Amino acid sequence: MTKTSGGFRTALFAGWITLGVVGFWYARLKGIPSWAALPALAAFLVEYPFYLVPAFRSVRDEFAGARLPAFLIASALLPYLVCSLGATTFAWISVVKLTALALSLGLWYRVFPARPLADIGFLALVVAVKIGRFSAPIYPVRYKGVEVGILGDLALFQIAVMVLMLERRIRETGYGFIPSRKDWRIGAVNFLYFVPIGFSLALALKAVRLSRPGDPLKLAGYFLAWLLVLTLAEEFIFRGVLQQWIEEWTWSRKAALAITSLMFGVVHLWFRGFPNWKWLLIACVLGWFCGRARNQAGSIRAAMVTHTLVITTWRAFFA
């Protein structure tokens, strides 16, 4: 289904319905006024089709070549323009920034050859935009509870995916939203291996502390959100792209696993205040098990399962 236009339409309509229901429920639960809730929800509904496209090869390939820059600009600008109808503030400088970001990434491999230095530069730019909170001033919060800054992160991620798949032509990495039975099994096994090592390390470093178990309903929602957004993004970049490239550059799968795990830890130096050396160590261990799951399954979706189970367990029993 993930390779067909029919699957894309099914996922699109199912997702629109789900987002609409969840969005209205959330707005009522938090008491968010319609002037803020409706533009925010509409912006997410506009972003959703763009976010889906990379996972559906037949649809994704329609935007290859000359169509790609326009697609990337639209994916960055349209959600912002809709959101600025009330949920956030419109500013021309934000339009310029979003357009510049889309073109910088979209034209990267038309300016630079597909060589290791250009590849490192591309990923460094993506990570710098994310860590530097590029989208924060573009999506200022006008009403508490309307967190629309994630729209910038979603745009950044799907732009990077489209460029890497259509321009850089990276090998298929198992990119998709739904793990297979094999992915679940391998991902869960690596999660179980991580638990005694990773959480013991986190407690020993006093990076976390035990807390009361979280609400199961909320945790289920978090699990799905993390699986379909956060861990998909991180596992694609680190295990799907970076680990694959380092394997090619070093001719060693073991070296690639070790180096990628270290780099995964390094980007967590900014987690909960820079420099967070404790989380660098913990993230290195997590990265190793996620990379191991990817190697065993031949798919980043197994790594997504490991990663999502870890952070869900963390939110459930630790603070």
N, C-alpha and C positions, 0 to 999 in steps of 0.2 A: 504493500500500500504506500510506503514512503517514497516510491519511485514513480507514482502515477499522479496524473492531474485529478483523477477521481478521488484518490485519497486526500489530496490537498483540499478539495472542496468539502469533503466530509469533515476534515479537521478544522477547516475554517468556520463552518457553520456551527459545529459543536462547540468550538472555542468561543465564538461570539456569544452564544447563548449562555455558556458557563460564566464568562467574564461579566456579562450583563447582570446575571442573577447575583453573583458574588459582589459585584460593585454596588448594586442597589442595597443589598443586605448590609454591607460594610458601612455605607453612608448613613443608613438609618440607625445602625448600632452605635456609631460615633456621633450621631447628631450633626452631620455635616450638611450645611445648607446647599440647596440645589445650584446656586450660582457658582459654587466651587466644585461640587460633586459631578455635575453633568459634563462640563468641559473636560475634566480629568478622565472620567470614564470613556468619553468619546475619543480622547487622545489615545488611550490604551487600545480601544477597538480599532483605531486607524493603524496603530503600530503592529498589531497582531499579525495581519497578513504578511507584512514584510519579514517579521520574525520567523514565520513558517516556511517561507520560500526556500532557504538553504537546505532544508531536510527533504525536499521533493525534487529529485534530479530533473524530471521532465519539465517542471515549472522553472527551476533554477536556470537551466540551460537556455531558456528563452531570452534571458537578459545578458547573455554573453556578448562580448564585442562592444559595438558602438552604443548599445542600449544601457550598458552597465553604469556609467557615470550619472545619467539622469535618474536611474533607479535608486542609486545610493543617495543622491541629493534629496529625492522625494522621501525616502525612508527616514532621513534625518529631520527634514523641515516640516512635513505635513503634521506629524503628531505635535510638534511645537506650536504650529499655527493654531491648531484646534485647541490645545491646552491654554493658549494665551487669550482665549475668549472669556476667561474668568478665573481659571484655576491658577494661572501664573501671569506674570507681567510681560507684555510684548516689548521687545527692544530690537532695533535694527542690528545692533552689534551682535546680538545672539544669532540672528539670521546669517550674518557674515561668518561667525565662528562655526556654525554647524555646516555651512556650505564648504568652508575651507577644510574642515575635518574630512568630510565626505570625499572631496577632490584629492586631498593629500594622500589618503589611503587608496582611493579608487584608481589614481594614476601612478601609484608608486612603481608598479612593475612595468609601466610603459616608459618610465624615465630611467629606472635602474634595471640592470640585467638580473636574472634569477640566479644570484650567487650567494654564498654564505653571508657575506658582509651586508648585502641588501636585505636578506632574510632577517638577520639579527636587528638591523635598523627598523624594519617594519614592526617586528614584535616589540621592540623597545618603545616605539612610538605608541603602540596600543596600550602597553602597560603604563607608560608615563601619563597618558590621558586619563586612564582609570585611577591610578594612585593620586594624580594631581587634582582629582575632583573637578575635571573640566566642565562637567554638566551642572555643578552646584549653582554657580551664578546665573546660568541660563534658565534654570527651573527653580527660582526662589519660592519658598513656601508662603503662600498668602493666608492659608488657614490650617491650623494645627490638625494633623491627621491626614492631610492630602499630600502624600509624599510622591511627587511626580518626577523627582530627580532620576528615578530608575529608567525613565524613558530615554534619557541620554545614554545610560549604560547599555540598554537594549539596542539602541541604534548603533553604538560603537561596536558591539559584539557582532551583530548581523552584517554590518559593513565589512568587518574583518573577515568573517567567514566567507562571504561572497567573493571578496577579492582573492583570498587564498585558494578557493575552489575553482574560480573561473579564470583568474589571471595567472596565478602561480601554478595552478593545476597540481595541487598536492594529491597524494594517493588517498583513496577513500579510507576513512578512519573509523567507520561504523557510526558516523554522525547520525543522530536521530533522537527522538524523544522517548521511545518505548524500548526498554531493554528486553532482550530475548530471555528464554528460560536459562540458557547457558550463561548469559551475562549476569542474571540474578544469582545463580549458584556460585559462580566464581567470585563475583563481587561480595557476596555474603561471607564466603569462606575467608577472604582477605580481610574483611571487617573483623571477623572473629579472631584472626591472628593479631590484628592491630590492638584490640581492646586491652589485653593484659600489658602490652608494652607501652602503647601510646598514652592511655589514661593513667597508668602508674607513673610514667614520666611527668605528665602534666600535674599530678598531685604532688610528686616529689619536688618539683620546681615551684610549687605554690602558684601555678598559673591558673588553676581552677580549684574550686572547693565543692564538696557535695551539697546538694540542695534538695528540697522536696520535689517529688516527681511532678512534671508538668501536666497540663490538661491534655488528655489523649486526642481530643478533637482538634485542638490547636496544633498539636504536634503532627497530626496527619496532614493538615493543611500546609504546615511548614515543609514537611517531607516532599510533598508534590511540587511545591514552589521551588525548593532547592534543587530537586531532581531535574525539573524542566527548564530552569533558568541558571542558577548560580553554578551548580556543579557541571552542567552541560558546557557552560562558557569556560570554566577553568580547566576542565579535562580536555576540551578540544584544543585550547591553546597549549597546555603543557604536555599532555600525553599524546594528543592527536597530531600536533604540529611539531613542537620543539623536540620531543623525545624522538620522533621519526627523523627529523633533520640531523640530530646529533648522532643517531645510529649510522646515517649515511656518511657523515663527516669523519667519524672515528672508526667505522667498521666494527663496532663493538656494541652489542645490546646491553651488556653489563655496565659499560662506561656510560652509555646514554641514560640508563636508569638512574645511576648514581648522580650524574651531573644535573639531570632534570629535577631530581628530588631536592638537591641542594638549591637550585634556582627557585623552586617552588617555596622552599623555606625562606629564601631571601626576600621575596615579595611580601611575606608576612611580617617583616620587620616593622611595617607601618600599621600593623593590627593593634588596636587599643593603645596607640601612642608609640612614636618612634624614639629610639630603637628598642624593639621588643625581642630581645634575644631568646627569651623562653619560648615564645611562639615560633621563632625560627626553627628551633630544635624539634618541637612537636610537629610542625608542618613538614619538616624534612622526613620524619618517620612516616607521616600520613602519605606524603608524596611517593615514598618508596613502595608502600603497599598498593597505592592506586596504580602506579606504573607497573607493578607486578601483575595486577589484575588485568591491565590492558594487554600485557605481553601474553598472558595465558589465554585470554579470550580472543585476541586479535581485534579488539573493539574497545573504543573509549567508553561504551555504555557500561561495561563491567566496572571500570574505574569510577564512573558516575555512581553506581550502586554503593561501592565501598565508601566513597566520599560522603554521599548523602546519609548513609547509615551512621557514620561517625559523627557528623554535625548534629543529626537528630538526637542521637544518644547524649551528646554533650548538652544540648538544650533541655533534654528530658531530666537529667540527673545531676548536672553540674551548673555552677554559676561562675 
